Amino acid sequence: MNTRRRLTGVVISNKMQKTVVVEVSRTYIHQLYKKVVRSKRRFMAHDELNCQIGDQVRIVESRPLSRRKRWVVEAIVRHQVGVEAPNLAQGGGA
């Protein structure tokens, strides 16, 4: 196993070619105020697996692929259920 960081998040955008935006959220307890804090961060990741919006994916660090893209989708952990892409061949799109 290598030492590259791996994060799990949800795909929130797949409008680019071979690139997805993955939102990684974490919760922690504030040290002073003891309140549960939710934080989220967005990463652009290279996608060869054709992820859809709502999929839960695991991303791994890689060499810089472009100006903002330094992560690669390693695996789709869970597919989003019930979300169907519009069928453009049937006239379902704009």
Secondary structure, DSSP 8 states (H G I E B T S, - for coil): -----EEEEEEEEEEETTEEEEEEEEEEE-TTT--EEEEEEEEEEE-SS---TT-EEEEEE-S--SSSEEEEEEEEEE--SS-----TTTT---
